[in-house]
């Protein structure tokens, strides 16, 4: 997606913490049947008092604050929940909670809800928990009660085994409440960690998310951002300018484009808030409610036709005759998945590898694929970490991993070496080796050197490994290998003979080693198949792997090279 030209200037932290401190709840209209018209000691009066409080809770932010929110292109906290959940399914927690702070004039304004809406509902009929920060109340800043509400709904999600979705739009810790606010941030972080790999956690960044507040989304499984209106950063532009002298805008520092393309912190760059909510709903459709449930699949799954279709046959012509000519791996992926539907994750980051979700016979699968259109499909630091995180996410939630391989090796360069490609590339090895879900790997073309091992090879626990006849499985490409193996012979040849000799040796090497058949002879690939047969072979493999059972050696946890 294109980067938005709109660069909103988020208010400073202190302004967020003090915005709307006066006249917040009192500006909301009060129902006519308020307690003043009823005896508060009668049942009718008490019911009227409840309805008045409920009304104040729903309209906790002033009308002026709501108008400013809409003027920025942003929904209110409750509007976002309505857009996310099934209609009429939301049940709210702690609607009448209020802060207990008294310093800095806080006692004069105690709006119901305290700046965050929490509760549970359903998405496509499946239970989810949700919290939505309300920027119209104290700028969405987190205090003690606010934090306690989020902690409660996260605990409820863990107890009931349902996903938790956090909608972030706040000004960080509430300065007026001091260390108590910081303590509640840590309580939230702790629950993010305890929930990791147990229930899906999705963060929607729909406004500012700064300072310590960014670490909760960073621990969750998926982070979605909105172009032009969402920002994440540890230290803001003003602090950066003071400390380093750099001048940078909110958008360039921590906008949706920056985190989807440069840092890799975010997994989706939404056009607007409606797009962000829609993507979250679609993403949930591929995920189980928790790590003990099976991923959602329609009852009609398992009846796919295994004959070769016209779409399948198109795969036979997809690999160029020249090994140096790229092709778009999406053309392979969409022909294998049901109806060609592919929900790509992390589109703008590490573009030399593709990750995302699709379905085969109605059941979710996670796809990891080298992308020859970028860096020839080489693995680098970003691609390795992107794929490793995705494989581990699939493994945590019992989603089979389908890998497509066309990789000439690891990207060379001093930047890669000095930035830790050894340590960080090893994460991908760790992820594949550790994963116990069904793992199916298809080698379409190049599988050279250590990159062959890394990309879901049989040696790292691949369950079904297939290769197309165009596969080249070798230590290195033919040209590089010939330059090493026949260096003296080539140097001894005359200038006119050298080119012909090199071509002959390259052809000999490709015929002898750069093919899938030596690997097939040794069982490193289970079959060499016609490209048009790939979908039917994947279907058969997933069917037989439905009953896969594998456990890892007993241990507290592994020590992944972080």
KOLFILO-736704 format. One line per 5 residues: number of its first residue (from 0); their letters; for each residue y negated, z negated, x negated of C-alpha. Coordinates in nm, 4 decimals, padded with zeros to 6 digits. Example, Ala and Ser with C-alpha at 12.3 -4.5 7.8 and 13.67 -1.06 7.14 Angstrom:
0) as) 00.4500:-00.7800:-01.2300 | 00.1060:-00.7140:-01.3670 .
END
This chain:
0) xxxxx) 00.0000:00.0000:00.0000 | -00.3558:00.0600:-00.1101 | -00.5769:-00.2189:-00.2249 | -00.8344:-00.3325:00.0274 | -01.1986:-00.2768:-00.0669 .
5) xxxxx) -01.2989:-00.5900:00.1238 | -01.3465:-00.8877:-00.1089 | -01.4335:-01.1966:00.0950 | -01.5945:-01.4862:-00.0860 | -01.3932:-01.7986:-00.0111 .
10) xxxxx) -01.6002:-02.1181:00.0151 | -01.5896:-02.3711:-00.2645 | -01.3414:-02.6582:-00.2483 | -01.6024:-02.9197:-00.1603 | -01.7423:-02.7046:00.1170 .
15) xxxxx) -01.3958:-02.6605:00.2611 | -01.3400:-03.0301:00.2653 | -01.6623:-03.1104:00.4492 | -01.6992:-02.8090:00.6792 | -01.7000:-02.9021:01.0490 .
20) xxxxx) -01.7086:-03.2755:00.9850 | -01.9478:-03.3195:01.2768 | -01.9337:-03.1863:01.6280 | -01.5804:-03.0589:01.5862 | -01.3872:-03.1805:01.8841 .
25) xxxxx) -01.6942:-03.2545:02.0940 | -01.7936:-02.8863:02.1099 | -01.4706:-02.8014:02.2918 | -01.5141:-02.7912:02.6699 | -01.3549:-03.0854:02.8503 .
30) xxxxx) -01.1600:-03.0257:03.1722 | -01.3382:-03.1227:03.4913 | -01.0691:-03.3768:03.5772 | -01.1503:-03.5869:03.2687 | -01.0988:-03.9586:03.2532 .
35) xxxxx) -01.4557:-04.0194:03.3629 | -01.3702:-03.8997:03.7152 | -01.0484:-04.1008:03.7348 | -00.9769:-04.4709:03.7111 | -00.8192:-04.4879:03.3619 .
40) xxxxx) -00.5918:-04.7698:03.4745 | -00.4196:-04.5664:03.7463 | -00.1322:-04.3239:03.6887 | -00.3546:-04.0327:03.7868 | -00.6192:-04.1514:03.5436 .
45) xxxxx) -00.3706:-04.1855:03.2607 | -00.2360:-03.8351:03.3259 | -00.5922:-03.7045:03.3257 | -00.6495:-03.8812:02.9947 | -00.3413:-03.7132:02.8487 .
50) xxxxx) -00.4559:-03.3715:02.9665 | -00.7998:-03.4301:02.8152 | -00.6455:-03.5196:02.4808 | -00.4172:-03.2172:02.4940 | -00.7140:-02.9956:02.5645 .
55) xxxxx) -00.9065:-03.1446:02.2724 | -00.6068:-03.0890:02.0441 | -00.5810:-02.7209:02.1358 | -00.9585:-02.6795:02.0844 | -00.9909:-02.9063:01.7808 .
60) xxxxx) -01.1993:-02.6540:01.5928 | -01.5506:-02.5878:01.7152 | -01.6219:-02.2627:01.8966 | -01.8512:-02.1634:01.6116 | -01.5711:-02.2192:01.3570 .
65) xxxxx) -01.3298:-02.0109:01.5671 | -01.5860:-01.7302:01.5915 | -01.6283:-01.7336:01.2127 | -01.2503:-01.7162:01.1733 | -01.2293:-01.4123:01.4004 .
70) xxxxx) -01.5266:-01.2495:01.2266 | -01.3301:-01.2599:00.9004 | -01.0451:-01.0695:01.0662 | -00.8326:-01.3826:01.0861 | -00.6453:-01.5387:01.3768 .
75) xxxxx) -00.6546:-01.9086:01.4539 | -00.3597:-02.1298:01.3656 | -00.2246:-02.1264:01.7208 | -00.2765:-01.7519:01.7640 | -00.0642:-01.6945:01.4545 .
80) xxxxx) 00.2164:-01.9075:01.5920 | 00.2017:-01.7148:01.9185 | 00.2253:-01.3868:01.7264 | 00.5197:-01.5087:01.5207 | 00.7424:-01.6820:01.7749 .
85) xxxxx) 00.9082:-01.5596:02.0923 | 00.6739:-01.5970:02.3889 | 00.6780:-01.9459:02.5397 | 00.9249:-02.0855:02.2854 | 00.6927:-02.3100:02.0829 .
90) xxxxx) 00.7322:-02.6866:02.1063 | 00.4687:-02.8811:01.9166 | 00.5108:-03.1917:01.7026 | 00.2343:-03.4501:01.6540 | -00.0229:-03.2746:01.8670 .
95) xxxxx) -00.2183:-03.5998:01.9023 | -00.1947:-03.7147:01.5389 | -00.5294:-03.8089:01.3797 | -00.6330:-03.9079:01.0291 | -00.6914:-04.2713:00.9379 .
100) xxxxx) -00.9553:-04.2177:00.6665 | -01.2871:-04.4017:00.6829 | -01.4718:-04.3103:00.3617 | -01.7473:-04.0489:00.3312 | -01.8169:-04.0483:00.7052 .
105) xxxxx) -01.4639:-03.9462:00.7990 | -01.4391:-04.2120:01.0698 | -01.7024:-04.0247:01.2716 | -01.4788:-03.7222:01.3210 | -01.1102:-03.7613:01.4011 .
110) xxxxx) -00.9935:-03.4413:01.5698 | -00.6460:-03.4312:01.7189 | -00.3912:-03.2442:01.5103 | -00.5847:-03.3148:01.1885 | -00.6057:-02.9479:01.0878 .
115) xxxxx) -00.2442:-02.8314:01.1036 | -00.0221:-02.7233:01.3935 | 00.3503:-02.8004:01.3534 | 00.6621:-02.7610:01.5634 | 00.9570:-02.5364:01.6378 .
120) xxxxx) 01.0419:-02.2317:01.8442 | 01.2509:-01.9182:01.8242 | 01.2327:-01.5735:01.6643 | 01.4600:-01.3219:01.8394 | 01.6216:-01.6194:02.0094 .
125) xxxxx) 01.7049:-01.7994:01.6835 | 01.5494:-02.1426:01.6114 | 01.2814:-02.1725:01.3431 | 01.0409:-02.4448:01.2370 | 00.6801:-02.3625:01.1630 .
130) xxxxx) 00.3562:-02.5145:01.0419 | 00.0229:-02.3355:01.0641 | -00.2828:-02.4593:00.8782 | -00.6049:-02.4592:01.0807 | -00.9048:-02.3465:00.8775 .
135) xxxxx) -01.1380:-02.4304:01.1658 | -01.0708:-02.8035:01.1185 | -01.1883:-02.9538:00.7883 | -01.1421:-02.6081:00.6343 | -00.7663:-02.6566:00.6599 .
140) xxxxx) -00.7755:-02.9167:00.3820 | -00.4742:-03.1461:00.3499 | -00.5025:-03.5193:00.4052 | -00.2432:-03.7915:00.4560 | -00.1636:-03.7299:00.8234 .
145) xxxxx) -00.1806:-03.3528:00.7805 | 00.0755:-03.3789:00.4988 | 00.2962:-03.6146:00.6972 | 00.3096:-03.3613:00.9800 | 00.4316:-03.0870:00.7455 .
150) xxxxx) 00.6858:-03.3215:00.5875 | 00.8195:-03.4128:00.9312 | 00.8709:-03.0527:01.0418 | 01.0365:-02.9662:00.7086 | 01.2726:-03.2608:00.7479 .
155) xxxxx) 01.3508:-03.1402:01.0998 | 01.4306:-02.7926:00.9664 | 01.6691:-02.9379:00.7064 | 01.8414:-03.1635:00.9606 | 01.8908:-02.8851:01.2127 .
160) xxxxx) 01.9637:-02.6081:00.9611 | 01.6946:-02.3600:01.0621 | 01.4389:-02.1574:00.8624 | 01.0931:-02.2983:00.8000 | 00.7851:-02.0764:00.7987 .
165) xxxxx) 00.4606:-02.2021:00.6520 | 00.1351:-02.0283:00.7464 | -00.1179:-02.1150:00.4761 | -00.4931:-02.1044:00.5335 | -00.6504:-02.4108:00.3798 .
170) xxxxx) -00.8819:-02.5553:00.1213 | -00.6356:-02.7607:-00.0798 | -00.6413:-03.1380:-00.1046 | -00.8909:-03.3198:00.1178 | -01.1326:-03.4709:-00.1311 .
175) xxxxx) -01.2355:-03.7525:00.1031 | -00.8788:-03.8905:00.1044 | -00.8257:-03.8863:-00.2700 | -00.4863:-03.9496:-00.4276 | -00.3144:-03.9873:-00.0896 .
180) xxxxx) -00.3621:-03.6162:-00.0342 | -00.2152:-03.5386:-00.3751 | 00.0842:-03.7584:-00.2984 | 00.1553:-03.5678:00.0222 | 00.1421:-03.2378:-00.1653 .
185) xxxxx) 00.4144:-03.3719:-00.3931 | 00.6162:-03.4850:-00.0894 | 00.6001:-03.1267:00.0395 | 00.7007:-02.9829:-00.2999 | 00.9996:-03.2180:-00.3093 .
190) xxxxx) 01.1196:-03.0934:00.0276 | 01.0675:-02.7318:-00.0778 | 01.3076:-02.7991:-00.3641 | 01.5606:-02.9850:-00.1494 | 01.5551:-02.7017:00.1056 .
195) xxxxx) 01.5872:-02.4287:-00.1590 | 01.9099:-02.2372:-00.1070 | 01.9867:-02.4454:00.2035 | 01.7513:-02.2950:00.4621 | 01.5309:-01.9848:00.4305 .
200) xxxxx) 01.1695:-02.0694:00.3476 | 00.8981:-01.8100:00.4065 | 00.5302:-01.8546:00.3199 | 00.2579:-01.6510:00.4911 | -00.0704:-01.6651:00.2977 .
205) xxxxx) -00.3389:-01.5876:00.5543 | -00.6467:-01.7303:00.3889 | -00.7262:-01.9375:00.0815 | -00.4433:-02.1195:-00.0962 | -00.5778:-02.2801:-00.4102 .
210) xxxxx) -00.5059:-02.5438:-00.6710 | -00.1916:-02.7485:-00.6243 | -00.1420:-02.5964:-00.2792 | -00.0064:-02.2761:-00.4373 | 00.3073:-02.4457:-00.5652 .
215) xxxxx) 00.4662:-02.4911:-00.2246 | 00.4670:-02.1141:-00.1559 | 00.5792:-02.0553:-00.5156 | 00.9009:-02.2503:-00.4523 | 00.9810:-02.0786:-00.1225 .
220) xxxxx) 01.2055:-01.7737:-00.0939 | 00.9449:-01.5184:00.0143 | 00.5655:-01.5103:00.0002 | 00.3697:-01.2643:00.2153 | -00.0028:-01.1940:00.1738 .
225) xxxxx) -00.2688:-01.0078:00.3705 | -00.5033:-00.7510:00.2166 | -00.8615:-00.8672:00.1844 | -00.8312:-01.2104:00.3479 | -00.5686:-01.4068:00.1549 .
230) xxxxx) -00.6108:-01.5522:-00.1933 | -00.3980:-01.7647:-00.4252 | -00.5026:-01.9143:-00.7571 | -00.4731:-02.2345:-00.9584 | -00.8372:-02.2306:-01.0690 .
235) xxxxx) -01.1077:-02.0330:-00.8922 | -01.3596:-01.7824:-01.0298 | -01.6296:-02.0452:-01.0850 | -01.4054:-02.2664:-01.2983 | -01.2771:-01.9672:-01.4942 .
240) xxxxx) -01.6321:-01.8546:-01.5689 | -01.7284:-02.2030:-01.6843 | -01.4257:-02.2495:-01.9102 | -01.3583:-01.8989:-02.0448 | -01.6731:-01.7030:-01.9642 .
245) xxxxx) -01.4758:-01.4472:-01.7630 | -01.6312:-01.3159:-01.4433 | -01.3822:-01.2226:-01.1716 | -01.3915:-01.1936:-00.7939 | -01.1640:-01.3828:-00.5564 .
250) xxxxx) -00.9868:-01.0592:-00.4710 | -00.9310:-00.9462:-00.8294 | -00.8196:-01.2929:-00.9355 | -00.5786:-01.3833:-00.6590 | -00.5843:-01.1303:-00.3775 .
255) xxxxx) -00.2862:-00.9615:-00.2170 | -00.2941:-00.6663:-00.4573 | -00.3143:-00.8900:-00.7655 | -00.0105:-01.0937:-00.6654 | 00.1977:-00.8066:-00.5294 .
260) xxxxx) 00.1409:-00.5732:-00.8241 | 00.0346:-00.7757:-01.1281 | 00.1789:-01.1263:-01.1097 | 00.4765:-01.0710:-00.8796 | 00.4010:-01.3989:-00.7002 .
265) xxxxx) 00.3964:-01.2269:-00.3585 | 00.6751:-01.0195:-00.2039 | 00.4815:-00.8211:00.0573 | 00.1262:-00.6901:00.0919 | 00.0421:-00.6732:00.4621 .
270) xxxxx) -00.2282:-00.4462:00.6035 | -00.3460:-00.7161:00.8432 | -00.2233:-01.0391:00.9995 | -00.0241:-00.8631:01.2725 | 00.1624:-00.6660:01.0049 .
275) xxxxx) 00.2309:-00.9860:00.8116 | 00.3756:-01.1637:01.1167 | 00.5833:-00.8580:01.2067 | 00.7278:-00.8367:00.8549 | 00.8205:-01.2058:00.8660 .
280) xxxxx) 01.0088:-01.1550:01.1919 | 01.1928:-00.8538:01.0501 | 01.2765:-01.0399:00.7305 | 01.4299:-01.3251:00.9304 | 01.6612:-01.0767:01.1040 .
285) xxxxx) 01.8481:-01.0279:00.7740 | 01.8792:-01.3967:00.6863 | 02.1177:-01.6616:00.8200 | 01.9725:-01.9787:00.9655 | 02.1128:-02.1786:00.6731 .
290) xxxxx) 02.3530:-02.1559:00.3805 | 02.6547:-02.2540:00.5928 | 02.5991:-01.9865:00.8577 | 02.6960:-01.6231:00.8280 | 02.4108:-01.3686:00.8129 .
295) xxxxx) 02.3229:-01.2314:01.1583 | 02.5265:-00.9264:01.2597 | 02.5753:-00.7530:01.5958 | 02.9099:-00.7955:01.7683 | 02.9600:-00.4187:01.7637 .
300) xxxxx) 02.9742:-00.4015:01.3821 | 03.2847:-00.2706:01.2050 | 03.3365:00.0551:01.3898 | 03.1531:00.3016:01.1630 | 03.2895:00.6555:01.1351 .
305) xxxxx) 03.4195:00.7132:00.7840 | 03.4154:01.0928:00.7847 | 03.1596:01.2597:00.5612 | 02.8429:01.3474:00.7492 | 02.5718:01.6005:00.6676 .
310) xxxxx) 02.3587:01.3153:00.5338 | 02.6439:01.2021:00.3100 | 02.6942:01.5546:00.1782 | 02.3311:01.5670:00.0668 | 02.4176:01.3089:-00.1994 .
315) xxxxx) 02.6303:01.5683:-00.3813 | 02.3139:01.7502:-00.4869 | 02.0855:01.4569:-00.5573 | 02.1491:01.4109:-00.9322 | 01.9595:01.6693:-01.1424 .
320) xxxxx) 02.1570:01.8653:-01.4007 | 01.9124:01.7556:-01.6695 | 01.9654:01.3894:-01.7671 | 01.5919:01.3598:-01.8364 | 01.4827:01.4654:-01.4878 .
325) xxxxx) 01.4059:01.1766:-01.2512 | 01.4965:01.1437:-00.8851 | 01.4004:00.8892:-00.6211 | 01.6688:00.6222:-00.5802 | 01.5424:00.5593:-00.2261 .
330) xxxxx) 01.7071:00.8889:-00.1309 | 02.0421:00.7385:-00.2282 | 01.9839:00.3971:-00.0721 | 01.8770:00.5218:00.2707 | 02.1798:00.7507:00.2981 .
335) xxxxx) 02.4148:00.4564:00.2476 | 02.2489:00.2086:00.4854 | 02.2777:00.2153:00.8644 | 02.0236:00.4533:01.0207 | 01.8479:00.4843:00.6841 .
340) xxxxx) 01.6660:00.1549:00.7492 | 01.5640:-00.0329:00.4346 | 01.3339:-00.3369:00.4218 | 01.2045:-00.3236:00.0663 | 01.0931:-00.6457:-00.1004 .
345) xxxxx) 00.8482:-00.6679:-00.3932 | 00.7491:-00.3019:-00.3588 | 00.4531:-00.3040:-00.5977 | 00.5967:-00.5262:-00.8723 | 00.8525:-00.4159:-01.1327 .
350) xxxxx) 00.8707:-00.0693:-00.9782 | 01.1444:00.0397:-01.2175 | 01.3854:-00.1575:-01.0021 | 01.4172:-00.1572:-00.6231 | 01.5190:-00.4606:-00.4153 .
355) xxxxx) 01.5468:-00.5080:-00.0415 | 01.7632:-00.5544:00.2659 | 01.9550:-00.3131:00.4819 | 02.2668:-00.3111:00.6972 | 02.6107:-00.1599:00.6641 .
360) xxxxx) 02.8166:-00.1591:00.9852 | 02.5491:-00.3835:01.1318 | 02.5877:-00.6580:00.8714 | 02.3066:-00.7385:00.6252 | 02.3361:-00.6408:00.2588 .
365) xxxxx) 02.0997:-00.6900:-00.0318 | 02.0261:-00.3819:-00.2414 | 01.9390:-00.3780:-00.6126 | 01.8814:-00.0357:-00.7710 | 01.7312:00.1084:-01.0864 .
370) xxxxx) 01.4470:00.3501:-01.0095 | 01.4417:00.6580:-01.2408 | 01.0936:00.7465:-01.1109 | 00.9425:00.4573:-01.3125 | 01.0084:00.3988:-01.6834 .
375) xxxxx) 01.3202:00.6172:-01.6346 | 01.4801:00.3132:-01.4688 | 01.4680:00.1011:-01.7868 | 01.4946:-00.2733:-01.7453 | 01.1931:-00.4722:-01.8601 .
380) xxxxx) 01.0816:-00.8314:-01.8145 | 00.9354:-00.7826:-01.4669 | 01.2289:-00.5805:-01.3353 | 01.4815:-00.8283:-01.4755 | 01.3157:-01.1310:-01.3198 .
385) xxxxx) 01.2532:-00.9510:-00.9914 | 01.6171:-00.8477:-00.9576 | 01.7539:-01.1819:-01.0789 | 01.5565:-01.3761:-00.8188 | 01.6677:-01.1373:-00.5455 .
390) xxxxx) 02.0364:-01.1558:-00.6411 | 02.0214:-01.5356:-00.6392 | 01.8517:-01.5341:-00.2984 | 02.1283:-01.3141:-00.1575 | 02.3933:-01.5361:-00.3138 .
395) xxxxx) 02.2368:-01.8528:-00.1711 | 02.2571:-01.7119:00.1818 | 02.5925:-01.5288:00.1640 | 02.4482:-01.1766:00.1723 | 02.6600:-00.9185:-00.0170 .
400) xxxxx) 02.4889:-00.7434:-00.3087 | 02.5044:-00.3648:-00.3327 | 02.3903:-00.2330:-00.6726 | 02.3016:00.1251:-00.7698 | 02.2896:00.1899:-01.1428 .
405) xxxxx) 02.0944:00.4506:-01.3374 | 01.9668:00.2653:-01.6414 | 01.9121:00.4013:-01.9930 | 01.8676:00.0544:-02.1416 | 01.6047:-00.2144:-02.1889 .
410) xxxxx) 01.2446:-00.1075:-02.2367 | 01.1615:-00.1117:-02.6102 | 00.8366:-00.2458:-02.7527 | 00.6800:-00.5400:-02.9318 | 00.5183:-00.6630:-02.6084 .
415) xxxxx) 00.8578:-00.6900:-02.4438 | 01.0150:-00.8655:-02.7418 | 00.7301:-01.1089:-02.7982 | 00.6984:-01.1873:-02.4267 | 01.0646:-01.2871:-02.4168 .
420) xxxxx) 01.2782:-00.9989:-02.2905 | 01.5814:-01.1681:-02.4490 | 01.5345:-01.4916:-02.2577 | 01.3947:-01.3389:-01.9412 | 01.6341:-01.0435:-01.9293 .
425) xxxxx) 01.9205:-01.2924:-01.9578 | 01.8255:-01.4216:-01.6125 | 01.9720:-01.1054:-01.4605 | 02.3007:-01.1584:-01.6438 | 02.3063:-01.5163:-01.5204 .
430) xxxxx) 02.2308:-01.4181:-01.1619 | 02.5076:-01.1592:-01.1340 | 02.7652:-01.3738:-01.3145 | 02.6875:-01.6798:-01.1015 | 02.6869:-01.4985:-00.7662 .
435) xxxxx) 03.0021:-01.5497:-00.5590 | 02.9099:-01.3179:-00.2699 | 03.0760:-00.9735:-00.2464 | 02.9338:-00.7525:-00.5231 | 02.9685:-00.3744:-00.5051 .
440) xxxxx) 02.8277:-00.1553:-00.7812 | 02.7824:00.2231:-00.7807 | 02.6940:00.3978:-01.1085 | 02.5112:00.7181:-01.0207 | 02.4086:00.8407:-01.3651 .
445) xxxxx) 02.3138:00.6511:-01.6830 | 02.4658:00.3151:-01.7711 | 02.3840:00.2667:-02.1368 | 02.4254:-00.0244:-02.3727 | 02.3709:-00.3832:-02.2651 .
450) xxxxx) 02.1995:-00.2611:-01.9503 | 02.5407:-00.1351:-01.8317 | 02.6742:-00.4888:-01.8599 | 02.3742:-00.6464:-01.6877 | 02.3705:-00.4310:-01.3732 .
455) xxxxx) 02.6594:-00.5820:-01.1776 | 02.9363:-00.4649:-01.4109 | 03.3022:-00.5514:-01.3618 | 03.2717:-00.7808:-01.6622 | 03.0110:-00.9974:-01.4824 .
460) xxxxx) 03.2286:-01.0361:-01.1751 | 03.1706:-00.7124:-00.9850 | 03.4302:-00.6935:-00.7059 | 03.4309:-00.3181:-00.6467 | 03.2797:-00.0919:-00.9108 .
465) xxxxx) 03.2479:00.2783:-00.8375 | 03.1105:00.5695:-01.0376 | 03.0002:00.9193:-00.9516 | 03.1287:01.2043:-01.1701 | 02.7696:01.2323:-01.2985 .
470) xxxxx) 02.7931:00.8801:-01.4453 | 02.7366:00.8432:-01.8189 | 02.8780:00.5113:-01.9373 | 02.8233:00.4676:-02.3098 | 02.6604:00.2559:-02.5776 .
475) xxxxx) 02.3630:00.4930:-02.5825 | 02.2548:00.8403:-02.4771 | 02.4118:01.1426:-02.6414 | 02.1065:01.2471:-02.8427 | 02.0526:00.9043:-02.9978 .
480) xxxxx) 02.4228:00.8617:-03.0657 | 02.4490:01.2012:-03.2389 | 02.1477:01.1235:-03.4576 | 02.3313:00.8133:-03.5803 | 02.6914:00.9377:-03.5940 .
485) xxxxx) 02.6153:01.2709:-03.7557 | 02.3001:01.1883:-03.9509 | 02.4304:01.3062:-04.2867 | 02.5883:01.6178:-04.1425 | 02.2632:01.7119:-03.9689 .
490) xxxxx) 02.0560:01.6456:-04.2812 | 02.2899:01.8659:-04.4859 | 02.2579:02.1569:-04.2440 | 01.9887:02.4156:-04.2914 | 01.6899:02.4331:-04.0561 .
495) xxxxx) 01.8416:02.7247:-03.8643 | 02.1820:02.5593:-03.8309 | 02.0593:02.2102:-03.7449 | 01.9563:02.2761:-03.3833 | 02.2830:02.4519:-03.2996 .
500) xxxxx) 02.4858:02.1800:-03.4715 | 02.3002:01.9041:-03.2888 | 02.3559:02.0766:-02.9518 | 02.7259:02.1151:-03.0262 | 02.7641:01.7504:-03.1291 .
505) xxxxx) 02.5742:01.6349:-02.8198 | 02.8026:01.8361:-02.5933 | 03.1052:01.6977:-02.7767 | 02.9803:01.3397:-02.7395 | 02.9095:01.3838:-02.3685 .
510) xxxxx) 03.2519:01.5331:-02.3083 | 03.4262:01.2585:-02.5050 | 03.2278:00.9427:-02.4271 | 02.9297:00.9920:-02.1912 | 03.1323:01.0116:-01.8710 .
515) xxxxx) 03.2955:00.7720:-01.6247 | 03.6577:00.8465:-01.7108 | 03.7110:00.6222:-02.0126 | 03.5778:00.3293:-01.8083 | 03.8059:00.4349:-01.5221 .
520) xxxxx) 04.1075:00.4475:-01.7557 | 04.0437:00.0870:-01.8531 | 03.9730:-00.0328:-01.4982 | 03.6065:-00.1063:-01.5684 | 03.5320:00.1100:-01.2657 .
525) xxxxx) 03.7770:00.0999:-00.9782 | 03.7301:00.4630:-00.8787 | 03.5353:00.7747:-00.9621 | 03.4179:00.9154:-00.6309 | 03.2328:01.2139:-00.4968 .
530) xxxxx) 02.8747:01.1096:-00.4135 | 02.9279:01.2140:-00.0501 | 03.2051:00.9539:-00.0233 | 02.9817:00.6633:-00.1203 | 02.8970:00.5272:00.2238 .
535) xxxxx) 03.2587:00.5329:00.3406 | 03.3697:00.3659:00.0161 | 03.1037:00.0962:00.0511 | 03.2125:00.0330:00.4102 | 03.5784:00.0000:00.3092 .
540) xxxxx) 03.4849:-00.2307:00.0219 | 03.2742:-00.4597:00.2398 | 03.5534:-00.4783:00.4957 | 03.8078:-00.5939:00.2414 | 03.5615:-00.8388:00.0835 .
545) xxxxx) 03.4805:-01.0193:00.4088 | 03.7430:-01.2795:00.3248 | 03.6382:-01.3214:-00.0391 | 03.6671:-01.6792:-00.1592 | 03.5371:-01.7841:-00.4996 .
550) xxxxx) 03.4181:-02.1177:-00.6331 | 03.2409:-02.1954:-00.9580 | 03.3588:-02.4612:-01.2056 | 03.2491:-02.8136:-01.1044 | 02.9104:-02.8982:-01.2547 .
555) xxxxx) 02.5823:-03.0589:-01.1645 | 02.4049:-02.7243:-01.2078 | 02.3876:-02.4446:-01.4600 | 02.1098:-02.4096:-01.7154 | 01.9551:-02.0711:-01.6378 .
560) xx) 01.7159:-01.9512:-01.9133 | 01.3891:-02.0168:-01.7292 .
END
